[in-house]
Amino acid sequence: MAWTTPTIRSTGDLITASIWNTDIVDNLAYLKGEAGVDITLEDDVVPSAGSEKMGKSTAPWDEGHFDKLFAGPRYSLHRFVRNQSFKFEDDIMVSYQMDQITAGGGDIDAGGSGQLRLKVDDDIAGSAYIANQTEQNNAKDTSFNCGRSPYIKIEFCLDHSDSATEVFIGYRTTKGAAVPNAAAESYAGLQWTGAGWFVVNGDGAGNLDSHAETVTDNVRHVLEVLIVSGTKVEYYLDGVLVYTSTEDLPTGDVDWTALLESDGTGGAGDDSFLTVVEPEFQEDLS
């Protein structure tokens, strides 16, 4: 059974059982997905609560975001989505398939079920970060490509916003113990600069987009970053779209990372802690 374009009727037309069953019964069954064939949508479907679009085959991810992306309409309609998630449920750090680097006063350990804790000493220069692990033993590249609409969802909490520390959470091309360099790499994410929180992105040519955001100390927040086919970056904080960037867009392959860094100028005996909770990732492989 397929969709049949209904005929426009005029007053006085005879509606036979065949006409009724084709125009009403069969077409409604098709639209409800009960016809045994794929439903073809000819244009966008826009929910009344917002401007998010779904279902357009020429741009299946365009302007799309859902609070439950993994179970959302876009994911179920699109068949070539790469999906990854990391589970922090044990105390054996080596078992986590990710890079874990510390320097100076940096430290990483388990923070309870589903959590990792990154720590730095504010008065000792150092860093702690976790990142996407490079492919192993000639396996498929594990990085994400900006042209394939990479998406990251990660829960985090910084215990206090110290002027001696910096934080970066998101995608970047060059994993390292310092926050991304706008003149040296492509990136997109959320950053604490020591003076404020910003959503940031750059294309490796010395450019930087930034937009101030509010992150409360010692409160769990959810960050989502979606690079849409290399054409824009959408930033969501606690389920709300806070900024869209269409300039200085990252390109090429990027890796996810969460970084906490100290320049060593903070108060003696003062530590900063960044809690990271089980990140999730997707990208469009079609």
PyMOL commands that set and color helices and strands:
alter all, ss='L'
color gray80, all
select helices_A, chain A and resi 17-31+69-71+73-77+93-95+146-148
alter helices_A, ss='H'
color red, helices_A
select strands_A, chain A and resi 81-85+98-103+107-110+115-121+126-132+144-145+151-158+165-172+186-192+197-203+209-213+221-228+232-237+240-245+253-262+271-284
alter strands_A, ss='S'
color yellow, strands_A
deselect
rebuild
show_as cartoon
